[in-house]
Amino acid sequence: MKKQRIVLPTDFSENAWHAMKYALTIFRDVPCDFFIVNAFQVGSSGLSTKMGMANDTRLFQLMKEESERELKRVMERIHGRGTNNKHSFKTLSVADTLVNAIGKTVYNQGVDYIVMGTKGASGVREVFMGSNTYKIIKEIDFCPVLVIPDDYEIQPSIDTILLATGYEHSFETYELKPVLKLAKHFGSNIKIVHVGPEEALNKKQMESKTALEGLLKVADYQFVDAAENISVNTTLQQLIEEDDSIQLIVMINHDHTFFERLTREPVIKKIAFNTKVPFLVIHLFE
């Protein structure tokens, strides 16, 4: 795998650290530039009145110093795990919302993946990373987002990737690239799951499925049809529970189709916050 550029958002919580450890582990043999981003705001809106500017300036400086101090501690923890000459790090303390800070970093640095946790810190400096995970998946639609559950036991590889699709879209190679890169690197099996019987597919869906076979010929793959049980989310979680080799679930964000059923709250939160394995969301460019 060629050099990757990866954003690691942090609010200095243990969940954010867990997501960092996942990225450092899974990409241990891959040359990477990591951008560790902490966002902070002065006040709830980040806006200042003229009367409050003096105090806000002082508060801004204090928050900036704390952010930079904590980022330094994060780097100490990373170096405490040992050195990896394939990895480089840059810390970014940004006065903005977390979504804006990540979006600007992704755009400016040509980032390949955002890797983040699902829960935030508590206390005065809370950034509510958990609630922002949903916003990032929805609003930063130009970069794959990889969400790591806080209780996931980090594995050094990805044996099986579960790719959920409704076959409404005819994929291009570049759209599947984030998945195929990981599958090729780890020699992963890809399970393509459609929730519902194959005979229910229309002509367009069947053509899309056939085209998908052609794109996946570079990988080890198989198609799976799963009967919907209560909800798509529940069905996918059951598949994961039944097969402990599944170590990544992938969904393609294609508006107004299968994935839209998942991205409406609260279902996307159920998947992102309750899945027992890492969850990768890829957006389509249409």
BAFI-3210 file (N, C-alpha, C; in Angstrom, 3 decimals, decimal comma, padded with zeros to 6 digits):
// residues 286
n [1|2|3|4|5|6|7|8|9|10|11|12|13|14|15|16|17|18|19|20|21|22|23|24|25|26|27|28|29|30|31|32|33|34|35|36|37|38|39|40|41|42|43|44|45|46|47|48|49|50|51|52|53|54|55|56|57|58|59|60|61|62|63|64|65|66|67|68|69|70|71|72|73|74|75|76|77|78|79|80|81|82|83|84|85|86|87|88|89|90|91|92|93|94|95|96|97|98|99|100|101|102|103|104|105|106|107|108|109|110|111|112|113|114|115|116|117|118|119|120|121|122|123|124|125|126|127|128|129|130|131|132|133|134|135|136|137|138|139|140|141|142|143|144|145|146|147|148|149|150|151|152|153|154|155|156|157|158|159|160|161|162|163|164|165|166|167|168|169|170|171|172|173|174|175|176|177|178|179|180|181|182|183|184|185|186|187|188|189|190|191|192|193|194|195|196|197|198|199|200|201|202|203|204|205|206|207|208|209|210|211|212|213|214|215|216|217|218|219|220|221|222|223|224|225|226|227|228|229|230|231|232|233|234|235|236|237|238|239|240|241|242|243|244|245|246|247|248|249|250|251|252|253|254|255|256|257|258|259|260|261|262|263|264|265|266|267|268|269|270|271|272|273|274|275|276|277|278|279|280|281|282|283|284|285|286]
n.u [000,836|000,567|001,912|-000,054|-002,321|-003,577|-006,139|-006,412|-008,662|-008,905|-010,157|-008,823|-009,748|-010,017|-011,252|-010,724|-007,976|-007,897|-008,856|-006,738|-004,690|-005,666|-005,409|-002,623|-001,828|-003,133|-002,142|000,525|002,546|002,537|003,572|002,883|001,447|000,397|-002,139|-002,842|-005,584|-006,939|-009,765|-011,007|-013,187|-013,965|-016,374|-019,828|-020,621|-018,376|-018,079|-017,347|-018,146|-017,550|-017,176|-016,481|-014,117|-011,504|-011,434|-012,101|-009,918|-007,916|-008,979|-009,035|-006,272|-005,545|-006,996|-005,886|-003,250|-003,678|-004,704|-002,491|-000,660|-001,849|-001,845|000,860|001,266|-000,149|001,508|003,694|002,659|002,303|004,971|005,829|004,939|006,795|009,006|008,297|009,557|008,160|006,166|005,007|004,247|001,998|000,828|-002,183|-003,675|-006,687|-008,748|-011,867|-014,961|-015,184|-015,937|-015,463|-012,706|-011,641|-012,579|-011,244|-008,604|-008,578|-009,129|-007,003|-004,734|-004,972|-006,159|-006,504|-007,983|-010,205|-009,853|-011,535|-012,912|-015,937|-016,994|-016,849|-014,778|-015,258|-016,360|-015,046|-013,644|-014,967|-015,684|-017,675|-017,287|-018,576|-021,268|-020,491|-019,432|-021,454|-022,124|-019,752|-019,620|-021,834|-021,380|-018,705|-018,145|-016,207|-014,210|-013,268|-014,598|-013,575|-014,783|-014,151|-015,134|-015,279|-014,826|-013,668|-011,564|-008,451|-007,183|-004,442|-004,862|-007,190|-009,442|-011,951|-014,085|-017,136|-019,288|-021,951|-024,629|-027,122|-027,188|-028,004|-026,407|-024,003|-020,844|-017,715|-014,216|-012,566|-014,269|-014,510|-011,999|-010,952|-011,786|-010,770|-008,018|-007,463|-008,313|-006,559|-004,095|-004,280|-005,062|-007,746|-010,975|-013,873|-017,156|-020,066|-023,024|-026,474|-029,427|-032,154|-034,041|-032,448|-034,022|-035,663|-034,397|-034,234|-033,849|-031,861|-030,499|-029,482|-027,731|-025,934|-024,894|-023,589|-021,650|-020,224|-019,029|-017,056|-015,352|-014,430|-012,823|-010,150|-009,902|-010,583|-013,770|-017,301|-020,826|-023,616|-026,887|-029,149|-031,886|-034,053|-034,176|-036,133|-034,678|-032,355|-029,996|-030,029|-029,933|-027,399|-025,750|-026,246|-025,103|-022,426|-022,053|-022,362|-020,161|-017,016|-014,810|-015,257|-014,073|-014,395|-016,881|-018,430|-019,990|-021,534|-022,162|-024,822|-026,961|-030,518|-031,075|-030,458|-028,549|-029,500|-031,541|-030,110|-028,705|-030,402|-031,170|-032,306|-030,695|-028,122|-026,558|-026,979|-025,649|-023,013|-022,365|-022,951|-021,981|-019,829|-017,480|-014,980|-016,177|-016,572|-017,284|-017,975|-018,154|-019,952|-019,120|-021,014]
n.v [-001,187|002,201|005,335|006,648|009,206|010,278|011,379|011,892|012,585|014,139|014,459|014,125|012,026|008,650|007,018|008,270|007,912|005,147|004,770|005,915|004,095|001,903|002,767|003,096|000,504|-001,019|000,148|-000,310|-001,364|000,282|003,150|006,255|009,505|011,051|013,142|014,692|015,973|018,512|020,267|023,384|025,767|029,156|029,870|028,960|029,558|030,439|033,047|036,525|039,377|042,942|043,958|041,735|040,921|041,220|039,499|037,147|036,883|036,314|033,956|032,436|032,151|030,638|028,284|027,512|027,008|024,893|022,963|022,557|021,624|019,227|017,866|017,488|015,645|013,510|012,848|011,977|009,641|008,171|007,903|006,448|003,951|002,959|003,378|003,959|003,917|004,247|005,969|009,338|012,320|015,018|017,552|019,346|022,145|023,582|026,397|026,078|024,462|020,904|019,494|021,380|021,780|019,237|018,889|020,957|020,164|017,665|018,485|020,275|018,700|016,460|013,977|010,452|008,772|009,248|008,511|007,704|007,802|006,863|007,995|010,783|012,947|013,836|016,560|019,962|020,476|019,065|017,951|016,721|014,521|012,190|012,889|014,408|012,584|011,561|013,904|014,348|012,095|012,647|015,261|015,602|014,644|013,863|012,169|008,963|007,684|006,166|004,497|003,629|001,319|001,755|-000,455|-002,332|-005,036|-004,628|-005,852|-007,208|-007,439|-007,627|-009,893|-010,527|-008,524|-006,911|-005,857|-003,842|-003,452|-002,138|-002,563|-000,527|001,187|001,533|000,742|002,501|001,881|003,582|004,328|002,146|001,918|002,607|000,370|-001,818|-001,345|-001,913|-004,584|-005,819|-005,325|-006,742|-009,222|-009,803|-011,386|-010,470|-009,983|-009,478|-008,144|-008,285|-007,138|-008,941|-011,031|-012,442|-012,760|-010,624|-008,534|-005,961|-005,414|-003,435|-003,543|-006,159|-005,908|-004,114|-005,687|-007,660|-006,076|-005,300|-007,673|-007,860|-005,765|-006,637|-008,760|-008,748|-009,385|-011,647|-012,768|-013,000|-013,359|-012,562|-013,119|-011,796|-012,336|-009,799|-008,888|-007,483|-004,941|-003,325|-002,681|-004,412|-006,879|-006,817|-006,646|-009,129|-010,814|-010,187|-011,078|-013,796|-014,499|-014,406|-013,679|-011,410|-008,265|-005,712|-003,478|-002,184|000,531|002,095|005,389|006,352|008,571|008,689|005,983|002,587|003,099|005,435|004,688|003,913|006,147|007,964|009,464|007,619|005,529|005,435|006,166|004,039|002,024|003,095|003,565|001,216|-001,006|-003,826|-004,010|-002,212|000,458|001,490|004,221|005,128|007,658|008,475|010,093|012,041]
n.w [000,000|-000,885|000,423|003,037|004,120|007,074|009,205|012,652|014,865|018,102|021,408|023,610|025,097|026,383|024,565|022,143|022,117|021,941|019,340|017,958|018,596|017,243|014,562|014,412|014,764|012,715|010,440|010,628|009,006|006,883|005,111|006,544|006,974|009,772|011,015|013,851|015,287|017,277|018,225|019,402|021,006|021,838|023,969|023,327|020,736|019,558|018,901|019,501|021,485|021,406|023,979|025,347|024,276|025,329|027,571|026,232|024,563|026,375|027,439|025,119|024,686|026,899|026,431|024,016|024,806|026,573|024,820|023,113|024,977|025,794|023,376|023,085|025,112|024,072|021,930|023,379|024,477|022,162|021,247|023,371|022,811|021,174|018,355|014,890|011,849|009,546|009,977|010,300|012,187|012,771|014,818|015,311|016,568|016,611|016,389|016,182|015,122|015,595|013,297|011,222|011,579|011,030|008,404|006,983|007,331|006,050|003,423|002,859|003,204|001,628|002,518|003,185|004,924|007,703|011,009|013,863|017,252|019,059|021,304|023,582|025,686|029,176|031,243|031,631|029,224|027,318|024,037|022,813|021,026|020,354|019,489|017,360|015,603|013,975|012,588|011,185|009,497|007,903|006,890|006,030|003,206|001,472|002,114|003,307|006,364|009,268|011,933|015,265|017,662|021,226|022,818|021,250|020,630|019,594|016,573|014,688|012,002|009,198|008,709|007,448|005,488|005,685|003,344|002,853|000,645|-001,609|-004,250|-005,973|-007,312|-009,901|-009,463|-009,687|-010,154|-008,590|-006,574|-004,922|-004,025|-001,357|000,111|-001,324|-001,155|001,534|001,648|-000,153|001,070|003,489|002,656|002,795|002,974|001,196|002,036|000,403|001,238|000,768|002,032|002,037|-000,292|-003,217|-005,473|-005,384|-006,526|-008,998|-012,602|-013,000|-010,570|-010,657|-012,819|-011,716|-009,673|-011,163|-012,434|-010,203|-009,465|-011,429|-010,704|-008,288|-008,771|-008,266|-005,687|-002,906|-002,680|-001,787|-002,301|-000,248|000,758|002,991|005,092|006,089|009,437|011,651|011,414|009,124|010,408|012,685|011,383|010,142|012,375|013,511|011,615|012,004|014,604|014,224|012,731|013,588|012,174|010,803|010,705|009,969|008,970|006,126|004,525|001,758|001,036|-000,600|-001,833|-001,310|-001,543|-000,645|001,447|002,548|004,183|006,311|007,143|008,252|011,284|014,169|013,245|011,991|014,138|015,821|014,470|014,215|016,914|018,250|016,921|017,014|015,734|013,798|011,704|008,485|006,471|003,223|000,811|-002,176|-005,237|-006,983]
ca.u [000,000|001,374|001,838|-001,388|-002,434|-004,685|-006,499|-006,794|-009,232|-008,839|-010,579|-007,967|-010,421|-009,451|-011,826|-009,946|-006,679|-008,124|-008,934|-005,370|-003,954|-006,136|-004,782|-001,186|-001,667|-003,597|-001,294|001,899|003,483|002,238|004,066|001,749|001,523|-000,750|-002,459|-003,605|-006,319|-007,802|-010,505|-011,551|-013,905|-014,182|-017,814|-020,591|-020,720|-017,069|-018,122|-017,018|-018,604|-016,442|-016,953|-015,885|-012,954|-010,300|-011,524|-012,076|-008,547|-007,201|-009,513|-008,543|-004,869|-005,496|-007,485|-004,883|-002,111|-004,075|-004,794|-001,133|-000,038|-002,416|-001,348|002,227|001,151|-000,549|002,714|004,517|002,063|002,601|006,390|005,983|004,620|007,912|009,118|008,004|010,124|007,229|005,138|005,328|003,122|001,871|-000,292|-002,873|-004,597|-007,486|-009,858|-013,013|-015,710|-014,463|-016,261|-014,729|-011,268|-011,316|-012,841|-010,167|-007,387|-008,741|-009,036|-005,674|-003,658|-005,212|-006,235|-007,096|-008,945|-010,386|-010,036|-011,946|-013,702|-017,375|-017,386|-015,976|-014,324|-016,241|-015,775|-015,059|-013,102|-015,665|-015,905|-018,783|-016,866|-019,579|-022,317|-019,876|-019,149|-022,557|-021,986|-018,597|-020,017|-022,802|-020,949|-017,427|-018,494|-015,123|-013,154|-013,779|-014,555|-013,453|-015,198|-013,668|-015,839|-014,358|-014,533|-013,175|-010,234|-007,695|-006,548|-003,373|-005,215|-008,624|-009,675|-013,124|-014,750|-018,551|-019,701|-023,411|-025,049|-028,446|-026,966|-028,662|-025,396|-022,946|-019,626|-016,480|-013,082|-012,068|-015,210|-014,250|-010,570|-010,642|-012,012|-009,853|-006,674|-007,360|-008,454|-005,316|-002,999|-004,429|-005,539|-009,067|-012,141|-014,942|-018,506|-021,001|-024,319|-027,700|-030,469|-033,343|-033,815|-031,886|-035,079|-036,345|-033,610|-034,711|-032,845|-030,751|-029,734|-028,745|-026,615|-024,969|-024,242|-022,670|-020,532|-019,458|-018,197|-015,894|-014,444|-013,887|-012,072|-008,789|-009,957|-011,325|-015,079|-018,481|-022,082|-024,467|-028,221|-029,609|-033,272|-034,106|-034,742|-036,490|-034,108|-031,087|-028,966|-030,062|-029,494|-025,947|-025,113|-026,346|-024,093|-021,129|-022,006|-022,266|-018,880|-016,033|-013,722|-015,600|-013,382|-014,684|-018,132|-018,315|-021,215|-021,344|-023,192|-025,419|-028,196|-031,858|-031,186|-030,279|-027,825|-030,279|-032,291|-029,198|-028,145|-031,378|-031,096|-031,103|-030,119|-026,683|-025,929|-027,017|-024,574|-021,712|-022,086|-023,217|-021,293|-018,721|-016,273|-014,814|-017,224|-016,043|-018,290|-017,385|-019,111|-019,841|-018,998|-021,941]
ca.v [000,000|003,415|006,187|007,107|010,398|009,907|012,311|011,288|013,606|013,785|015,357|013,641|010,963|007,313|006,469|008,837|007,237|003,782|004,858|006,150|002,834|001,060|003,247|002,817|-000,950|-001,540|000,703|-000,379|-001,687|001,195|004,518|007,131|010,812|011,193|014,493|014,589|017,237|018,876|021,505|024,025|027,005|030,075|030,047|027,962|029,917|030,802|034,454|037,433|040,754|043,870|044,083|040,512|040,508|041,124|038,250|036,040|036,740|035,612|032,598|031,775|031,797|029,541|027,066|027,143|026,428|023,578|022,077|022,220|020,830|017,875|017,233|017,059|014,418|012,454|012,435|011,220|008,300|007,487|007,528|005,444|002,647|002,564|004,158|003,314|004,839|004,421|006,914|010,700|012,908|016,464|017,903|020,568|022,727|024,435|027,127|025,916|023,259|019,693|019,176|022,307|021,537|018,016|019,128|021,773|019,348|016,679|019,182|020,873|017,710|015,323|012,850|009,202|008,246|009,826|007,415|008,347|007,028|007,122|008,673|011,901|013,143|014,477|017,688|021,291|020,527|018,109|018,395|015,911|013,809|011,198|013,482|014,924|011,483|011,544|015,095|014,154|011,138|013,283|016,523|015,469|013,610|013,737|011,341|007,834|007,832|004,869|004,672|002,508|001,166|001,915|-001,744|-003,273|-005,581|-004,336|-006,973|-006,740|-007,648|-007,627|-011,167|-010,446|-007,223|-007,041|-004,711|-003,825|-002,671|-002,429|-002,747|000,504|002,017|000,831|001,293|002,709|001,343|004,529|004,409|001,014|001,912|002,519|-001,006|-002,729|-001,133|-002,660|-006,012|-006,270|-005,271|-007,781|-010,472|-009,987|-011,855|-009,479|-010,517|-008,456|-008,560|-007,584|-007,507|-009,275|-012,140|-012,064|-012,715|-009,334|-007,531|-005,622|-005,561|-002,513|-004,064|-007,325|-005,421|-003,526|-006,795|-008,270|-005,150|-005,337|-008,879|-007,551|-004,891|-007,351|-009,941|-008,652|-009,769|-012,847|-012,243|-013,835|-012,642|-013,111|-012,523|-011,980|-011,952|-008,686|-009,240|-006,258|-003,779|-003,584|-002,622|-005,650|-007,967|-006,738|-006,968|-010,576|-011,418|-009,987|-011,962|-015,181|-014,721|-013,592|-013,265|-010,088|-007,268|-004,386|-003,360|-001,062|000,969|003,127|006,415|006,700|009,267|008,288|004,547|001,673|003,668|006,494|004,046|003,777|007,412|008,738|009,226|007,289|004,258|005,543|006,195|002,676|001,270|003,665|003,503|-000,106|-002,094|-004,377|-003,973|-000,933|000,792|002,388|004,841|005,694|008,474|008,464|011,419|012,059]
ca.w [000,000|-000,951|001,598|003,379|004,951|007,953|010,276|013,928|015,748|019,518|022,485|024,696|025,833|026,174|023,346|021,036|022,157|021,453|017,883|017,491|018,695|016,133|013,320|014,474|014,647|011,434|009,396|011,140|007,925|005,775|005,300|006,840|007,617|010,666|011,468|015,090|015,313|018,398|017,967|020,596|020,745|022,951|024,032|022,587|019,326|019,041|018,522|020,588|021,446|021,650|025,419|025,886|023,490|026,167|028,327|025,289|024,093|027,448|027,487|023,917|024,885|027,874|025,779|023,029|025,522|027,080|023,664|022,668|026,037|025,738|022,143|023,374|025,914|023,145|021,210|024,329|024,561|020,898|021,257|024,413|022,224|020,330|017,130|013,617|010,870|008,437|010,395|010,714|012,908|012,898|015,688|014,902|017,528|015,731|017,005|015,287|015,455|015,216|011,906|010,352|011,725|010,293|006,992|006,417|007,315|004,977|002,126|002,668|003,270|000,741|003,449|002,693|005,897|009,035|011,962|015,111|018,194|019,077|022,538|023,907|027,062|030,043|031,959|031,042|027,872|026,460|022,671|022,326|019,822|019,996|018,667|016,144|014,676|013,005|011,740|010,304|008,468|007,011|006,288|005,331|002,227|000,497|002,699|004,092|007,822|009,935|013,327|016,075|018,945|022,357|023,455|020,239|020,896|018,380|015,908|013,804|010,608|008,891|008,025|006,586|005,377|005,337|002,539|002,697|-000,526|-002,152|-005,696|-006,778|-007,967|-010,626|-008,897|-010,417|-009,404|-007,594|-005,456|-004,040|-003,725|000,083|000,579|-002,016|-000,608|002,788|001,345|-000,785|002,042|004,519|002,089|003,397|002,235|001,197|001,958|-000,047|001,760|000,392|002,977|001,270|-001,231|-004,518|-006,490|-005,289|-007,233|-010,329|-013,662|-012,753|-009,434|-011,112|-013,633|-010,787|-008,987|-012,128|-012,607|-008,961|-009,550|-012,246|-009,957|-007,126|-009,192|-007,725|-004,272|-002,536|-002,294|-001,929|-002,119|000,800|000,885|004,364|005,326|007,042|010,736|012,379|010,736|008,453|011,443|013,469|010,511|009,972|013,654|013,688|010,741|012,656|015,773|013,764|012,057|014,304|011,287|010,283|011,519|009,422|008,230|005,195|003,859|000,754|001,165|-001,890|-001,461|-001,749|-001,811|000,488|002,579|003,172|005,255|007,437|007,589|009,002|012,722|014,938|012,811|011,789|015,460|016,347|013,826|014,570|018,349|018,821|016,234|017,798|014,895|013,121|010,751|007,471|005,602|002,007|000,077|-003,631|-005,827|-008,131]
c.u [000,884|001,148|000,428|-001,312|-003,719|-004,894|-006,963|-007,344|-009,095|-009,440|-009,878|-008,661|-009,729|-010,016|-011,086|-008,573|-006,787|-008,183|-007,553|-004,565|-004,367|-005,432|-003,298|-000,903|-001,980|-002,732|000,189|002,929|003,326|002,857|002,885|002,190|000,250|-000,909|-003,380|-004,249|-007,137|-008,452|-011,034|-012,233|-013,993|-015,665|-018,519|-020,646|-019,377|-016,993|-017,862|-017,694|-017,421|-016,123|-016,238|-014,595|-011,697|-010,290|-011,431|-010,669|-007,714|-007,658|-009,030|-007,108|-004,724|-005,925|-006,497|-003,700|-002,448|-004,141|-003,406|-000,404|-000,537|-001,970|000,079|002,213|000,723|000,668|003,652|003,990|002,367|004,051|006,671|005,667|005,779|007,911|008,800|008,481|009,267|006,214|005,712|004,069|003,178|000,657|-000,860|-003,868|-005,389|-008,639|-011,045|-013,840|-014,899|-014,699|-015,480|-013,227|-010,845|-011,483|-011,720|-008,873|-007,432|-008,519|-007,612|-004,558|-003,869|-005,299|-006,970|-008,174|-009,016|-010,639|-010,363|-012,770|-015,157|-017,835|-016,374|-015,537|-015,466|-015,558|-015,770|-014,621|-013,799|-015,965|-017,074|-018,433|-017,913|-020,659|-021,751|-019,537|-020,206|-022,443|-020,845|-018,937|-020,928|-022,219|-019,615|-017,574|-017,429|-013,954|-013,785|-013,590|-014,568|-013,685|-014,836|-014,429|-014,857|-013,987|-014,020|-011,757|-009,429|-006,972|-005,479|-003,708|-006,720|-008,908|-010,807|-013,734|-016,191|-018,992|-021,203|-023,795|-026,453|-028,401|-027,678|-027,676|-024,377|-021,605|-018,523|-015,333|-012,634|-012,986|-014,982|-012,796|-010,260|-010,813|-010,984|-008,416|-006,474|-007,414|-007,167|-004,184|-003,065|-004,831|-006,916|-010,058|-013,200|-016,280|-019,439|-022,397|-025,424|-028,783|-031,776|-033,026|-033,313|-032,980|-035,855|-035,599|-034,209|-033,565|-031,619|-029,870|-028,913|-027,540|-025,523|-024,189|-023,217|-021,430|-019,626|-018,544|-016,921|-014,871|-013,752|-013,036|-010,631|-008,735|-010,689|-012,686|-016,174|-019,717|-022,931|-025,809|-028,725|-031,054|-033,312|-034,832|-034,917|-035,995|-032,824|-029,958|-028,888|-029,543|-027,979|-025,222|-025,157|-025,308|-022,710|-020,979|-021,806|-020,919|-017,818|-014,819|-013,995|-015,011|-013,514|-016,015|-018,048|-019,679|-020,890|-022,488|-023,660|-026,794|-029,439|-031,984|-031,005|-029,649|-028,606|-031,120|-031,436|-028,752|-029,164|-031,215|-032,367|-030,365|-028,607|-025,951|-025,925|-025,886|-023,218|-021,366|-022,272|-022,519|-020,095|-017,424|-016,160|-015,776|-016,687|-017,170|-017,564|-018,480|-018,866|-019,812|-019,848|-022,404]
c.v [001,255|004,273|006,733|008,360|010,264|010,963|011,529|012,396|013,174|014,874|014,933|012,623|009,632|006,673|006,987|008,171|005,812|003,769|005,100|004,859|001,885|001,457|002,914|001,328|-001,439|-001,040|000,626|-000,639|-000,771|002,565|005,470|008,483|010,948|012,652|014,376|015,938|017,380|020,215|022,065|025,321|027,843|030,389|029,056|028,268|030,226|032,259|035,339|038,782|041,649|043,954|042,870|040,106|040,341|039,813|037,052|035,798|035,978|034,159|031,796|031,285|030,623|028,223|026,571|026,454|025,045|022,558|021,626|021,367|019,381|017,136|016,732|015,759|013,236|011,931|011,634|009,793|007,499|007,016|006,462|004,044|002,121|003,378|003,311|004,278|005,008|005,531|008,284|011,322|014,425|016,747|019,249|020,975|023,798|025,078|027,105|024,749|022,046|019,355|020,078|022,043|020,307|018,234|019,906|020,970|018,322|017,325|019,668|019,845|016,509|014,017|011,655|008,646|009,180|008,643|008,028|007,414|007,450|007,884|009,755|011,914|013,720|015,631|018,956|021,290|019,574|018,706|017,624|015,194|012,802|011,760|014,008|013,825|011,432|012,725|014,925|013,189|011,793|014,455|016,441|014,314|013,444|012,938|010,185|008,063|006,449|005,065|003,425|002,431|001,186|000,591|-002,783|-003,714|-005,507|-005,570|-006,443|-006,859|-007,521|-008,878|-011,075|-009,055|-007,467|-005,760|-004,791|-002,935|-003,064|-002,617|-001,697|001,271|001,139|001,458|001,482|002,208|002,287|004,625|003,288|000,971|001,842|001,118|-001,950|-002,568|-001,962|-004,163|-006,568|-006,341|-006,429|-009,141|-010,814|-010,612|-010,761|-010,196|-009,374|-008,906|-007,645|-008,067|-007,692|-010,377|-011,647|-011,941|-011,400|-008,234|-007,245|-005,708|-004,675|-003,012|-005,284|-006,922|-004,832|-004,620|-007,470|-007,396|-005,170|-006,557|-008,617|-006,710|-005,627|-008,557|-009,931|-009,100|-011,095|-012,378|-013,295|-012,986|-013,363|-012,380|-012,829|-011,511|-010,860|-009,109|-007,967|-005,007|-004,190|-003,624|-003,922|-006,827|-007,981|-007,100|-008,477|-011,297|-011,315|-010,928|-013,420|-015,510|-013,827|-013,228|-011,880|-009,034|-005,857|-004,449|-002,083|-000,753|002,115|004,120|006,857|007,277|008,644|006,796|003,775|002,368|004,770|005,934|003,939|005,125|008,326|008,429|008,498|006,056|004,351|005,561|004,800|001,845|001,777|003,462|002,114|-001,253|-002,544|-004,420|-002,595|-000,782|001,850|002,892|005,497|006,457|008,363|009,892|011,448|013,477]
c.w [000,000|000,295|001,792|004,257|005,752|009,036|011,494|014,832|017,206|020,389|023,778|025,594|025,563|024,919|022,115|020,965|021,620|019,924|017,283|017,513|017,578|014,837|013,291|014,296|013,239|010,276|009,760|010,045|006,720|006,053|005,466|007,373|008,451|011,080|012,683|015,358|016,589|018,084|019,280|020,185|022,005|022,993|023,140|021,098|018,706|018,630|019,736|020,388|021,742|023,126|025,975|025,216|024,336|026,939|027,396|024,767|025,105|027,528|026,285|024,120|025,844|027,227|024,730|023,695|026,052|025,950|023,226|023,690|025,994|024,475|022,332|024,182|025,047|022,393|022,114|024,466|023,301|020,871|022,320|023,926|021,386|019,047|015,903|012,528|009,618|008,719|010,735|011,317|012,883|013,762|015,251|015,984|016,790|016,493|016,052|015,799|015,010|013,753|010,951|010,387|010,931|008,796|006,323|006,322|006,191|003,620|001,862|002,552|002,353|001,505|002,853|003,609|007,101|009,959|013,318|015,982|018,170|020,303|022,870|025,352|027,888|030,759|031,127|029,583|026,907|025,093|022,052|021,026|019,383|019,097|017,357|015,148|013,581|012,042|010,738|009,178|007,443|006,231|005,553|004,348|001,153|001,055|003,471|005,585|008,455|011,425|014,135|017,395|020,111|023,001|022,450|020,596|019,597|017,853|014,944|012,317|010,435|008,074|007,007|006,650|004,950|004,630|002,299|001,536|-000,958|-003,658|-006,553|-007,643|-008,682|-010,236|-009,936|-009,541|-008,297|-006,382|-004,444|-003,566|-002,229|000,655|-000,021|-001,524|000,653|002,533|000,744|000,224|003,034|003,960|002,606|002,426|002,325|001,067|001,570|000,355|001,250|001,344|002,213|000,274|-002,585|-005,581|-006,454|-006,037|-008,611|-011,338|-013,407|-011,617|-009,833|-011,963|-012,747|-010,061|-009,900|-012,328|-011,382|-008,935|-010,337|-011,501|-008,814|-007,496|-008,687|-006,272|-004,109|-002,026|-002,423|-001,669|-001,077|000,768|002,288|004,493|006,390|008,307|011,553|011,652|010,032|009,479|012,234|012,652|010,366|011,258|013,928|012,829|011,373|013,849|015,362|013,136|012,696|013,452|010,688|011,215|010,962|008,687|007,396|004,592|002,925|000,877|-000,215|-001,602|-002,082|-002,054|-000,523|001,691|003,260|004,312|006,516|007,994|008,259|010,488|013,154|014,431|012,619|013,127|016,080|015,765|014,288|016,035|018,955|018,115|017,061|017,008|014,256|011,948|009,773|006,572|004,431|001,262|-001,416|-004,135|-007,091|-008,400]
res [m|k|k|q|r|i|v|l|p|t|d|f|s|e|n|a|w|h|a|m|k|y|a|l|t|i|f|r|d|v|p|c|d|f|f|i|v|n|a|f|q|v|g|s|s|g|l|s|t|k|m|g|m|a|n|d|t|r|l|f|q|l|m|k|e|e|s|e|r|e|l|k|r|v|m|e|r|i|h|g|r|g|t|n|n|k|h|s|f|k|t|l|s|v|a|d|t|l|v|n|a|i|g|k|t|v|y|n|q|g|v|d|y|i|v|m|g|t|k|g|a|s|g|v|r|e|v|f|m|g|s|n|t|y|k|i|i|k|e|i|d|f|c|p|v|l|v|i|p|d|d|y|e|i|q|p|s|i|d|t|i|l|l|a|t|g|y|e|h|s|f|e|t|y|e|l|k|p|v|l|k|l|a|k|h|f|g|s|n|i|k|i|v|h|v|g|p|e|e|a|l|n|k|k|q|m|e|s|k|t|a|l|e|g|l|l|k|v|a|d|y|q|f|v|d|a|a|e|n|i|s|v|n|t|t|l|q|q|l|i|e|e|d|d|s|i|q|l|i|v|m|i|n|h|d|h|t|f|f|e|r|l|t|r|e|p|v|i|k|k|i|a|f|n|t|k|v|p|f|l|v|i|h|l|f|e]
***
